[in-house]
Amino acid sequence: MRPVQDLSSVREGSMSSRQNARLMALLIYPEFSPYSFWNYKEVCRLVGAKYPAAPLGLITLAALLPESWQMKLVDMNTTELRDSDIDEADLVFIGGMLPQQANFLRLIDRVHGRGKKVVAGGPDPTSQPEIYRRSDYLVLGEVEDSIASFLKDLESGVERGVYLPGETRPDMTRSPVPRFDLLDLKAYLMIGIQVTRGCPFNCEFCDIIELYGRVPRLKTPEQVVAELDALYTLRYRGLVDLVDDNFIGNKRQIKEVLRAVGEWSAARGYPFFFCTQASINIADDEELLDLMRDVDFRYVFIGIESADEEVLAFTKKSTNLRRAISEDLLELYQHGIVVNGGFIIGFDGETPASARSIRDTIDRGRICMAMIGLLYALPGTQLTRRLAREGRLFEKESRMGPGDDTAIDQTTSGLNFVTKRDRAEIYEDYKYVLNQVYAPKSYFDRSMRLCRVLNRKAKHKLSWPEKLRAARAFIRLVLKLGLKPVTAYYFWRNIILTLLLHPSSVEELANLMAMYIHFRKQTDNTLKTTASLSRTQPGVSRQASLAP
C-alpha cells in the first residue's frame, strides 16, 4: 500500500489518539440532480420509497472504520443535511460519482464553512483527484486498499494527505459486510450488495476496467450469503441489486455463488428477488440462466451500445459482435429476466442510418427500459486518452463545476469532444431515437409484447405489508396513467389483454408501465436540453472548442 503524498506537519490542535477512539464520523452522500436518468423518484413514490438505491460505497467504508467510532449516514437524496449534523461530527466523509460532482464540491465548502475536515473518496475523486484537492484528505482507489494508511496517519495527528491505492488490487474475500444498519431501508426501492469487481472486456469508452481492472475479483459464496443474512436480520424484504459492473465476468465462480444463494433463499422462503448488470454473452449459458431464474433474478442491465458492427469493433465492444441481439434477449425473457438496455449515440464511424438501427433494435428486442445517452469521454479511459492525442478533447472535459446545473449525466452532457460527424446531425439523431422510443404508443406496445414472451416463475411472494403497498402503488399508477388522455387507452388495453392472455405477467406489466412516468419526464427534459445545445453548438469548430 502506497502511503501519503504531500502531507503537512502535525499541528498542536490535532486530535489525540484518545479522542480518535471516540470520534464521531458523519458520512454524506451528495444529491443527484432531479433530471438524472437514474433519478426516478416519481416511480419510487408510487411504492412509498424515496430513492432508487442506497450508497453502498459509504456503508462499506463504515464497516472498515474503527468499531469504537460513532457514525451517522446522511444520504442527501433521501434526507436533508442539517448544519447541526455537521457541527456534531468530528470528521466528515463524502463519497460520490461524476454526476454528483457539482453537489460534492458544494458540500466540501459547506463542511469547511462549519469548521470541519473533509475526507473525500469514491469513483470521481479517484479518477480526477485534482478537482477535489481542497479536501483535507483524499482516500483514493478501492477503500479496502487505502483506508489503513489514512487511519494510521489520523491516529498520529496528520492534518492532510492523499492516500493512493497499492500496485495490486485488494482481495475481495477480505471485504467486510457493509453497515446496512446505518440505512433507512424503507427509503429505497432496492438495496445493493457487491459480488465482483472488474470486467474481462476492453471497451474503449468504459472506466470500469480503469478503476477495477480486467481480472474479475469475487467475494466467496459465504460472504455473499452473510450480506444477505444481514439484510434479512434487519427485516428487509424485496429487491436486492447486485451492483457488479459485469456480474458474469467469471462465470464458473458466479455459478458457485448462485448455488449458495439458492440454498439460502429456499431455506428462508425467498425473501429477496434480484437485479444486476452483465454482458450480452450471458445469453450463451443456459446453466447460468437457469441458476439465475432459480434465485429469482428479474432484471439485468446490458450495454448494447450500437447496432452498427463497425462501430462496435472500433470501440472494442467485441463481445457484442456477430450476435443476433433479439434472439439473445428472447433467451433472457424466456428465463423471466427483463433487460434494461444501454445505447450510445456519437461514436466515431456512425452514419445517418445508425440512429434508425438503434430504434429498430429496441423495438425488435422489446426493450422497454432503454438508457439512450450521448457518448461521454470519461476521465482516465482509453477513449479520453485517444481523443486527447488526436487534439479533439474539450477543455475541462470531465468537470461539472458547482455552477453547472445542466451537467447531469451522459444523457445531457455527452459529446465533450470534437465529433467527426456534424454535431447538429448527431443531436438530431439523438432526438429522433428518444421521440421514437418513448412515444406513448411505442412504449406501451413494447411493454405488452415483452410480457407476452416473459416466462417468469417468481419465487419471492409478497407478504401482506408488501401486498398493501402494491395495492396503493397501483391506485397511484391509475391516477398517473389510467386517467390521463395521452396514456389511458394504452394503459387499460395492456392491463385487460394481459389479464386475459398472460396473467402471470401482470405484475411486471404494471412495473414497466410505471417506469414510463420516469422515462417520459426524462425524455422531455433531455429533448429540451438537447434542443438548446443544438442551437448554441450547431457546428462547433475544432479551434473554438479546444483548450488553448
C-alpha positions as CSV (number, residue, x, y, z in Angstrom):
1,M,0.0,0.0,0.0
2,R,1.5,3.3,-1.0
3,P,1.0,5.8,1.8
4,V,0.7,9.6,1.6
5,Q,1.7,12.3,-0.7
6,D,2.1,16.0,0.2
7,L,1.4,15.8,3.9
8,S,1.6,18.8,6.2
9,S,3.2,18.7,9.6
10,V,1.2,17.8,12.7
11,R,-0.3,20.8,14.5
12,E,-0.8,21.2,18.2
13,G,-4.6,21.2,17.7
14,S,-4.6,17.7,16.2
15,M,-6.9,15.1,17.6
16,S,-5.2,12.8,20.1
17,S,-5.4,9.0,20.0
18,R,-7.8,9.1,22.9
19,Q,-10.1,11.5,21.0
20,N,-9.8,9.3,17.9
21,A,-11.1,6.3,19.8
22,R,-14.5,8.0,20.4
23,L,-14.6,10.0,17.2
24,M,-18.0,11.0,15.7
25,A,-17.9,10.3,11.9
26,L,-20.5,11.8,9.6
27,L,-20.9,10.1,6.2
28,I,-22.6,12.1,3.5
29,Y,-23.8,11.0,0.0
30,P,-24.3,14.0,-2.3
31,E,-27.5,14.6,-4.1
32,F,-28.0,13.6,-7.7
33,S,-29.8,16.0,-10.0
34,P,-33.5,15.5,-10.2
35,Y,-33.0,15.4,-14.0
36,S,-30.6,12.5,-14.0
37,F,-31.6,9.4,-15.9
38,W,-31.0,7.3,-12.8
39,N,-33.1,9.5,-10.5
40,Y,-36.6,8.0,-10.9
41,K,-38.1,9.5,-7.7
42,E,-41.6,9.7,-9.0
43,V,-41.6,5.9,-9.6
44,C,-40.2,5.4,-6.1
45,R,-43.0,7.5,-4.6
46,L,-45.6,5.1,-6.2
47,V,-44.4,2.4,-3.8
48,G,-43.6,4.6,-0.8
49,A,-39.8,4.8,-1.3
50,K,-37.8,8.0,-1.6
51,Y,-34.9,7.0,-3.9
52,P,-33.9,4.0,-6.1
53,A,-30.7,2.8,-4.5
54,A,-28.6,3.2,-1.3
55,P,-25.0,4.4,-1.1
56,L,-23.2,1.1,-0.9
57,G,-19.7,2.6,-1.0
58,L,-20.2,4.6,2.1
59,I,-21.6,1.8,4.2
60,T,-18.7,-0.4,3.0
61,L,-16.4,2.3,4.2
62,A,-18.2,2.5,7.5
63,A,-17.6,-1.2,8.1
64,L,-13.8,-0.6,7.7
65,L,-13.7,2.3,10.2
66,P,-12.9,1.6,13.9
67,E,-15.8,-0.1,15.8
68,S,-15.4,2.4,18.6
69,W,-16.4,5.3,16.4
70,Q,-19.9,6.7,16.4
71,M,-21.3,7.0,12.9
72,K,-24.2,8.7,11.1
73,L,-25.1,8.5,7.5
74,V,-26.9,11.2,5.6
75,D,-28.0,10.4,2.1
76,M,-29.0,13.8,0.7
77,N,-31.2,12.0,-1.9
78,T,-33.5,10.9,0.9
79,T,-32.7,13.1,3.9
80,E,-32.0,16.8,4.5
81,L,-28.5,17.6,5.8
82,R,-28.7,19.9,8.7
83,D,-25.9,22.2,9.9
84,S,-26.2,20.5,13.3
85,D,-25.3,17.2,11.7
86,I,-22.0,18.7,10.6
87,D,-21.5,20.5,13.9
88,E,-21.8,17.3,15.9
89,A,-19.2,15.5,13.8
90,D,-15.5,15.3,14.4
91,L,-14.8,14.3,10.8
92,V,-16.9,14.3,7.6
93,F,-16.6,11.6,4.9
94,I,-18.0,12.4,1.4
95,G,-18.1,9.9,-1.5
96,G,-19.6,10.2,-4.9
97,M,-19.5,9.7,-8.7
98,L,-19.1,12.1,-11.7
99,P,-22.8,13.1,-11.9
100,Q,-22.6,14.1,-8.2
101,Q,-19.5,16.3,-8.7
102,A,-21.2,19.7,-8.5
103,N,-23.0,18.9,-5.3
104,F,-20.0,17.1,-3.9
105,L,-17.9,20.3,-4.3
106,R,-20.6,22.4,-2.7
107,L,-20.6,20.0,0.2
108,I,-16.9,20.3,0.8
109,D,-17.2,24.1,1.0
110,R,-20.2,23.8,3.3
111,V,-18.4,21.5,5.7
112,H,-15.3,23.7,5.7
113,G,-17.6,26.6,6.4
114,R,-18.7,24.9,9.6
115,G,-15.0,24.4,10.6
116,K,-14.8,20.6,10.0
117,K,-12.4,18.5,8.0
118,V,-13.4,16.5,4.9
119,V,-12.3,13.1,3.8
120,A,-13.2,12.6,0.1
121,G,-13.2,9.4,-1.9
122,G,-15.2,7.4,-4.4
123,P,-15.0,6.9,-8.2
124,D,-14.8,10.5,-9.3
125,P,-12.2,11.7,-6.8
126,T,-10.2,8.6,-7.8
127,S,-10.4,9.4,-11.5
128,Q,-9.7,13.1,-11.2
129,P,-8.3,13.9,-7.7
130,E,-7.1,17.4,-8.8
131,I,-10.7,18.6,-8.8
132,Y,-11.1,17.6,-5.1
133,R,-7.7,18.9,-3.9
134,R,-9.4,21.3,-1.4
135,S,-10.5,18.3,0.6
136,D,-8.3,17.7,3.7
137,Y,-7.8,14.0,3.0
138,L,-8.2,12.2,-0.3
139,V,-8.6,8.4,0.1
140,L,-8.4,7.1,-3.5
141,G,-9.0,3.8,-5.2
142,E,-10.8,0.9,-3.6
143,V,-11.4,1.7,0.1
144,E,-10.2,-1.7,1.4
145,D,-6.8,-0.8,-0.1
146,S,-6.2,2.8,1.0
147,I,-8.1,3.2,4.3
148,A,-5.5,1.7,6.6
149,S,-2.8,4.3,5.8
150,F,-5.3,7.1,6.3
151,L,-6.4,5.7,9.7
152,K,-2.8,5.3,10.8
153,D,-2.0,8.9,9.9
154,L,-5.2,10.2,11.5
155,E,-4.2,8.4,14.7
156,S,-0.8,10.1,14.5
157,G,-2.4,13.6,14.1
158,V,-1.5,14.2,10.4
159,E,-3.6,17.1,9.1
160,R,-3.8,16.5,5.4
161,G,-3.0,13.7,2.9
162,V,-3.5,11.9,-0.3
163,Y,-3.8,8.2,0.0
164,L,-3.1,6.1,-3.1
165,P,-4.0,2.5,-3.8
166,G,-1.3,-0.1,-3.9
167,E,0.1,-1.7,-7.0
168,T,-2.0,-4.9,-6.5
169,R,-5.8,-4.7,-6.2
170,P,-7.4,-5.6,-2.9
171,D,-8.6,-9.1,-2.2
172,M,-12.4,-9.1,-2.3
173,T,-12.5,-12.0,0.1
174,R,-11.4,-9.6,2.8
175,S,-14.1,-7.1,2.2
176,P,-16.4,-6.7,5.2
177,V,-20.2,-6.9,5.4
178,P,-21.5,-3.4,4.8
179,R,-23.1,-1.4,7.6
180,F,-26.7,-1.9,6.4
181,D,-27.8,-0.9,9.8
182,L,-26.9,2.8,9.0
183,L,-29.5,2.9,6.3
184,D,-33.2,3.7,6.4
185,L,-34.1,0.6,4.5
186,K,-37.6,1.7,3.8
187,A,-36.4,4.8,1.9
188,Y,-35.1,2.8,-1.0
189,L,-36.6,0.9,-3.9
190,M,-33.7,-1.6,-3.8
191,I,-30.6,-2.3,-1.6
192,G,-27.3,-3.1,-3.2
193,I,-24.6,-5.6,-2.5
194,Q,-21.5,-6.3,-4.5
195,V,-20.2,-9.7,-5.5
196,T,-17.5,-8.9,-8.1
197,R,-15.2,-6.1,-9.3
198,G,-13.6,-5.9,-12.7
199,C,-14.5,-6.8,-16.2
200,P,-12.6,-9.1,-18.7
201,F,-13.6,-6.9,-21.7
202,N,-11.7,-3.9,-23.0
203,C,-14.4,-1.4,-24.2
204,E,-12.6,1.9,-25.2
205,F,-15.2,4.2,-23.5
206,C,-15.6,2.3,-20.2
207,D,-13.9,3.4,-17.0
208,I,-14.7,0.2,-15.0
209,I,-11.6,-1.5,-16.3
210,E,-9.5,1.5,-15.3
211,L,-10.9,1.7,-11.8
212,Y,-11.2,-2.0,-11.0
213,G,-9.1,-3.9,-13.6
214,R,-9.8,-6.6,-16.2
215,V,-9.4,-9.6,-13.9
216,P,-12.7,-10.2,-12.1
217,R,-12.3,-10.5,-8.3
218,L,-15.1,-12.1,-6.4
219,K,-16.3,-12.5,-2.8
220,T,-16.8,-16.0,-1.6
221,P,-20.3,-17.6,-1.6
222,E,-20.1,-17.5,2.2
223,Q,-19.5,-13.7,2.1
224,V,-22.5,-13.1,-0.2
225,V,-24.8,-15.2,2.0
226,A,-23.6,-13.3,5.1
227,E,-24.5,-10.0,3.5
228,L,-28.0,-11.3,2.5
229,D,-28.3,-12.7,6.0
230,A,-27.5,-9.2,7.5
231,L,-30.3,-7.7,5.4
232,Y,-32.7,-10.5,6.3
233,T,-31.9,-10.0,10.0
234,L,-32.7,-6.3,9.6
235,R,-36.1,-7.4,8.2
236,Y,-35.5,-6.0,4.7
237,R,-37.5,-7.8,2.0
238,G,-37.8,-7.2,-1.7
239,L,-35.4,-6.2,-4.5
240,V,-31.6,-6.7,-4.0
241,D,-29.3,-5.1,-6.6
242,L,-26.1,-6.9,-7.3
243,V,-24.2,-3.8,-8.3
244,D,-21.4,-5.6,-10.2
245,D,-20.4,-3.9,-13.4
246,N,-20.3,-7.3,-15.1
247,F,-21.9,-10.0,-12.9
248,I,-20.7,-12.8,-15.2
249,G,-17.1,-11.7,-15.6
250,N,-16.1,-15.1,-14.0
251,K,-19.0,-17.5,-14.9
252,R,-17.6,-20.5,-13.0
253,Q,-17.3,-18.7,-9.7
254,I,-20.5,-16.8,-10.1
255,K,-22.3,-20.1,-10.5
256,E,-21.0,-21.2,-7.2
257,V,-22.3,-18.0,-5.6
258,L,-25.7,-18.6,-7.2
259,R,-25.9,-22.1,-5.9
260,A,-25.2,-20.9,-2.4
261,V,-27.7,-18.0,-2.7
262,G,-30.3,-20.5,-4.0
263,E,-29.9,-22.8,-1.0
264,W,-30.0,-19.9,1.4
265,S,-33.1,-18.3,-0.3
266,A,-35.0,-21.6,-0.4
267,A,-34.5,-22.2,3.3
268,R,-36.0,-18.7,4.1
269,G,-38.8,-18.7,1.7
270,Y,-37.2,-16.5,-0.9
271,P,-37.2,-13.1,0.9
272,F,-35.4,-11.4,-2.0
273,F,-35.5,-11.1,-5.7
274,F,-32.6,-9.7,-7.7
275,C,-31.2,-7.5,-10.5
276,T,-27.7,-6.8,-11.8
277,Q,-25.6,-5.8,-14.8
278,A,-24.0,-8.2,-17.3
279,S,-22.6,-8.5,-20.8
280,I,-24.7,-9.9,-23.6
281,N,-22.8,-13.2,-23.6
282,I,-24.9,-14.1,-20.6
283,A,-27.4,-15.4,-23.2
284,D,-24.9,-18.1,-24.2
285,D,-25.0,-20.0,-20.9
286,E,-28.2,-22.0,-20.3
287,E,-27.0,-23.3,-16.9
288,L,-26.2,-19.8,-15.7
289,L,-29.6,-18.5,-16.7
290,D,-31.3,-21.5,-15.0
291,L,-29.4,-20.7,-11.8
292,M,-30.4,-17.0,-12.0
293,R,-34.1,-18.0,-12.6
294,D,-33.9,-20.3,-9.6
295,V,-33.0,-17.5,-7.2
296,D,-35.5,-15.1,-8.8
297,F,-33.4,-12.7,-11.0
298,R,-35.9,-10.3,-12.6
299,Y,-33.8,-7.5,-14.3
300,V,-30.4,-7.3,-16.0
301,F,-28.8,-4.2,-17.5
302,I,-26.9,-4.9,-20.6
303,G,-24.8,-2.5,-22.6
304,I,-25.8,-3.0,-26.2
305,E,-24.4,0.4,-27.2
306,S,-24.9,0.3,-31.0
307,A,-26.4,-1.9,-33.7
308,D,-23.5,-1.0,-36.1
309,E,-20.9,-3.7,-36.3
310,E,-18.2,-1.4,-37.5
311,V,-18.8,1.0,-34.6
312,L,-18.7,-1.9,-32.1
313,A,-15.4,-3.1,-33.5
314,F,-13.8,0.3,-33.5
315,T,-14.8,1.0,-29.9
316,K,-13.6,-2.6,-28.8
317,K,-17.1,-3.8,-27.8
318,S,-16.0,-7.2,-29.0
319,T,-18.5,-9.3,-27.0
320,N,-21.4,-7.7,-28.9
321,L,-20.1,-8.5,-32.4
322,R,-21.7,-11.0,-34.7
323,R,-24.7,-11.6,-32.4
324,A,-28.4,-11.8,-33.0
325,I,-29.4,-9.4,-30.3
326,S,-33.1,-10.0,-30.5
327,E,-32.6,-13.8,-30.1
328,D,-30.2,-13.2,-27.2
329,L,-32.8,-11.0,-25.4
330,L,-35.6,-13.5,-26.0
331,E,-33.4,-16.1,-24.3
332,L,-33.4,-13.9,-21.2
333,Y,-37.1,-13.2,-21.4
334,Q,-37.7,-17.0,-21.5
335,H,-35.9,-17.2,-18.2
336,G,-38.1,-14.5,-16.6
337,I,-35.4,-11.8,-16.9
338,V,-36.3,-8.3,-18.2
339,V,-33.5,-6.5,-20.0
340,N,-32.6,-2.8,-19.4
341,G,-30.6,-1.9,-22.5
342,G,-27.9,0.7,-22.7
343,F,-27.3,2.6,-26.0
344,I,-24.9,5.3,-27.0
345,I,-25.0,7.8,-29.9
346,G,-21.9,9.8,-31.0
347,F,-19.3,7.1,-31.7
348,D,-16.8,7.7,-34.5
349,G,-17.9,5.8,-37.6
350,E,-21.6,6.3,-37.1
351,T,-23.7,7.1,-40.2
352,P,-27.2,8.7,-40.5
353,A,-28.6,5.1,-40.6
354,S,-27.1,4.3,-37.1
355,A,-30.0,6.0,-35.2
356,R,-32.6,4.1,-37.1
357,S,-30.8,0.8,-36.4
358,I,-30.9,1.6,-32.7
359,R,-34.6,2.3,-32.8
360,D,-35.2,-1.0,-34.7
361,T,-33.0,-2.9,-32.2
362,I,-35.0,-1.6,-29.3
363,D,-38.3,-2.3,-31.0
364,R,-37.4,-5.8,-32.2
365,G,-35.8,-6.6,-28.9
366,R,-38.9,-5.5,-26.9
367,I,-36.6,-3.3,-24.7
368,C,-38.9,-1.1,-22.6
369,M,-36.3,0.3,-20.3
370,A,-33.7,1.8,-22.7
371,M,-31.0,4.1,-21.5
372,I,-30.1,6.2,-24.5
373,G,-27.2,8.5,-24.0
374,L,-24.7,10.7,-25.9
375,L,-21.1,9.4,-25.9
376,Y,-19.1,10.9,-23.0
377,A,-15.3,10.7,-22.7
378,L,-15.0,9.6,-19.1
379,P,-11.7,10.6,-17.3
380,G,-9.0,8.0,-17.5
381,T,-10.5,5.9,-20.2
382,Q,-8.8,4.7,-23.5
383,L,-11.3,6.9,-25.3
384,T,-10.3,10.0,-23.4
385,R,-6.6,9.3,-24.0
386,R,-7.1,8.7,-27.7
387,L,-9.2,11.9,-28.1
388,A,-6.5,13.9,-26.3
389,R,-3.8,12.5,-28.6
390,E,-5.9,13.5,-31.6
391,G,-6.5,17.0,-30.2
392,R,-10.2,16.5,-30.0
393,L,-10.9,16.6,-26.3
394,F,-12.6,19.7,-24.9
395,E,-11.1,21.7,-22.1
396,K,-12.1,20.6,-18.6
397,E,-13.8,17.7,-20.4
398,S,-14.9,15.9,-17.2
399,R,-15.5,18.8,-14.8
400,M,-19.0,19.5,-13.7
401,G,-18.4,22.6,-11.6
402,P,-20.6,23.9,-8.8
403,G,-22.3,26.4,-11.0
404,D,-23.1,24.0,-13.8
405,D,-26.7,22.8,-13.3
406,T,-27.1,21.4,-16.8
407,A,-24.2,18.9,-16.4
408,I,-26.0,15.8,-15.1
409,D,-25.1,12.6,-16.9
410,Q,-24.4,11.4,-20.4
411,T,-28.0,11.9,-21.5
412,T,-27.5,15.7,-21.4
413,S,-23.7,16.2,-21.0
414,G,-22.3,14.0,-23.7
415,L,-20.1,14.8,-26.8
416,N,-17.4,16.5,-24.7
417,F,-15.1,16.3,-27.7
418,V,-14.9,17.3,-31.3
419,T,-17.0,14.9,-33.3
420,K,-16.1,13.6,-36.7
421,R,-19.7,13.8,-37.8
422,D,-21.5,17.2,-37.7
423,R,-22.7,17.8,-34.1
424,A,-26.1,19.1,-35.2
425,E,-26.7,15.9,-37.1
426,I,-25.8,13.8,-34.0
427,Y,-28.2,15.8,-31.8
428,E,-31.0,15.4,-34.4
429,D,-30.4,11.6,-34.5
430,Y,-30.4,11.5,-30.7
431,K,-33.7,13.4,-30.5
432,Y,-35.2,11.1,-33.2
433,V,-34.4,8.0,-31.2
434,L,-35.8,9.4,-28.0
435,N,-39.0,10.6,-29.7
436,Q,-39.5,7.2,-31.4
437,V,-38.7,5.0,-28.4
438,Y,-40.6,7.0,-25.8
439,A,-43.7,7.9,-27.8
440,P,-46.7,6.5,-25.7
441,K,-47.8,4.0,-28.3
442,S,-44.3,2.7,-29.0
443,Y,-43.5,2.3,-25.3
444,F,-46.8,0.7,-24.3
445,D,-46.8,-1.6,-27.3
446,R,-43.3,-2.9,-26.4
447,S,-44.3,-3.5,-22.8
448,M,-47.2,-5.6,-23.8
449,R,-45.2,-7.6,-26.4
450,L,-42.5,-8.2,-23.8
451,C,-45.0,-9.5,-21.3
452,R,-46.3,-12.0,-23.9
453,V,-42.9,-13.8,-24.1
454,L,-41.8,-13.3,-20.4
455,N,-41.7,-16.7,-18.8
456,R,-41.3,-15.7,-15.2
457,K,-41.8,-18.1,-12.3
458,A,-41.5,-15.8,-9.3
459,K,-40.1,-17.3,-6.2
460,H,-40.4,-14.2,-3.9
461,K,-44.0,-14.0,-2.7
462,L,-45.4,-10.7,-1.5
463,S,-46.1,-10.5,2.3
464,W,-49.3,-8.8,3.4
465,P,-47.5,-5.5,4.0
466,E,-45.9,-5.8,0.5
467,K,-49.3,-6.6,-1.0
468,L,-50.8,-3.5,0.7
469,R,-48.0,-1.3,-0.6
470,A,-48.5,-2.8,-4.1
471,A,-52.2,-2.1,-4.0
472,R,-51.6,1.5,-3.0
473,A,-49.0,1.8,-5.8
474,F,-51.4,0.5,-8.4
475,I,-54.0,3.1,-7.3
476,R,-51.4,5.8,-7.7
477,L,-50.4,4.4,-11.1
478,V,-54.0,4.5,-12.3
479,L,-54.2,8.2,-11.3
480,K,-50.9,8.9,-13.2
481,L,-51.6,6.9,-16.3
482,G,-55.0,5.3,-16.3
483,L,-56.9,8.6,-16.2
484,K,-54.6,10.7,-18.4
485,P,-55.9,11.1,-22.0
486,V,-52.5,10.6,-23.6
487,T,-51.9,7.2,-21.9
488,A,-55.3,5.9,-20.7
489,Y,-56.2,3.8,-23.8
490,Y,-52.8,2.1,-23.9
491,F,-52.8,1.5,-20.1
492,W,-56.2,-0.2,-19.9
493,R,-55.7,-2.1,-23.2
494,N,-52.4,-3.6,-21.8
495,I,-54.0,-4.4,-18.4
496,I,-57.1,-6.1,-19.9
497,L,-55.3,-8.1,-22.6
498,T,-52.5,-9.3,-20.3
499,L,-55.0,-10.4,-17.7
500,L,-56.8,-12.4,-20.3
501,L,-53.8,-13.8,-22.2
502,H,-50.8,-13.7,-19.9
503,P,-52.0,-13.2,-16.3
504,S,-48.6,-14.3,-14.8
505,S,-47.1,-11.1,-16.3
506,V,-49.5,-8.6,-15.0
507,E,-47.2,-7.5,-12.1
508,E,-44.3,-7.0,-14.4
509,L,-46.5,-5.1,-16.9
510,A,-47.6,-2.7,-14.1
511,N,-43.9,-2.2,-13.2
512,L,-42.9,-1.4,-16.8
513,M,-45.8,1.0,-17.3
514,A,-44.9,2.7,-14.1
515,M,-41.4,3.3,-15.4
516,Y,-42.9,5.2,-18.3
517,I,-43.6,8.1,-15.9
518,H,-39.9,8.5,-15.4
519,F,-38.8,7.8,-19.0
520,R,-41.3,10.4,-20.4
521,K,-40.2,13.1,-17.9
522,Q,-36.5,12.3,-18.6
523,T,-37.1,12.4,-22.3
524,D,-38.8,15.7,-22.2
525,N,-36.0,17.2,-20.2
526,T,-33.3,15.7,-22.4
527,L,-35.1,16.9,-25.6
528,K,-35.3,20.4,-24.1
529,T,-31.6,20.5,-23.1
530,T,-30.5,19.0,-26.4
531,A,-32.5,21.5,-28.4
532,S,-30.7,24.2,-26.6
533,L,-27.3,22.6,-27.3
534,S,-28.2,22.2,-31.0
535,R,-28.9,25.9,-31.2
536,T,-25.8,27.0,-29.4
537,Q,-23.4,24.4,-30.8
538,P,-24.6,23.6,-34.3
539,G,-21.2,23.3,-35.9
540,V,-18.6,23.6,-33.2
541,S,-15.2,24.0,-34.7
542,R,-12.1,22.4,-33.5
543,Q,-10.5,25.8,-32.8
544,A,-13.5,27.1,-30.9
545,S,-13.9,24.0,-28.8
546,L,-10.5,23.0,-27.6
547,A,-8.4,24.4,-24.8
548,P,-5.9,27.0,-25.8
